[in-house]
Amino acid sequence: SVVIFFGTGIGFYSFGVSLKPLETHFGWSRTSISATIGLWALVYGFAGPFIGILLHKYGARAVIVGSALLAGSCWLIFSRLTSMPQLYILMFFSGIGTAGITLIPNQTLISNWFDKYRGKAMGIMSVGIGLGGVTMPPLANALIESYSWRVSFFVLGLLQLAIIPVALLVIRTKPSDLGLEPDGMTRIKNNYADSRPQSVSGFAVNRAVKTGSFWLLFIAFALLIFGESGLTVHLVALLDDAGLSSQAAANYWAFAVGISAAGRLGFGILSDRLNPKHLIAGTHGLHAVALAIVAVFFLSMGIQSAGVLLPFSILYGLSLGGAAVLLPVLAARIFGLL
């Protein structure tokens, strides 16, 4: 939870706060800066399979430590940024580093360590994402307003490097590394094997990708991330352009991500009791309603009050958190563990 607090709070949610300062300082267009973020997103996505291979070969601790070093170093160098080519290069490597400290390794850890209450554990761990999202963007904006965008990038880079000692001291890939079974049971409690729900044997990757379930999940979440990514990058700048202060814009975004902590925990607990397939349909529906509120009331009708932005933040936050927790839970149920 601590690792993902810094990894996603900074890597996912904080760069958008710097969009307008970079635009103003360098005279770059918002489209050109967004293109580098698009590169980051592509690299983040395509790095996933390789992160998975490294997890199985070297373990979560080594992957998280190496990735935190890479991601933190990129953000430190962001503070010395002078040209657009540098931004492209840094975004490329930042995408790799962020992939190695966020969803894949942490969700793998929870799937390995928990069985009976995997959804609840996934939700509790993922609360770190919401807390990181509610903390890091306002911090980044405060640093920009008090000092500069360069100081903001430097401080956030140091915070990502702080992940390294946490991972070295705490992270173990599997409970068997400490002589335990999932859910904290010791191996001498032989009756445990008969009392807990058994995980499905893991599919080989080449078998999983041939199933309809894999591609339905792939398409559903590709479309979801498509919408999320644009909003994550541009919402603060959009609200700023509409006349809100930069701090108010950052606060609304932080509030939405903070609400996602409730969504992660709530939907995680529900996934242990209800079919995750139906819950995922619900979270995708909430996403659509939240974006419709922005499109219709904020953009088309020009209503810029809390009466529009608060409902959007609540619905979007709940769906953002729920979808992130439900995907790995459902994937583990369908494809099992390796």
Disulfide bonds with the S-S distance in Angstrom:
none
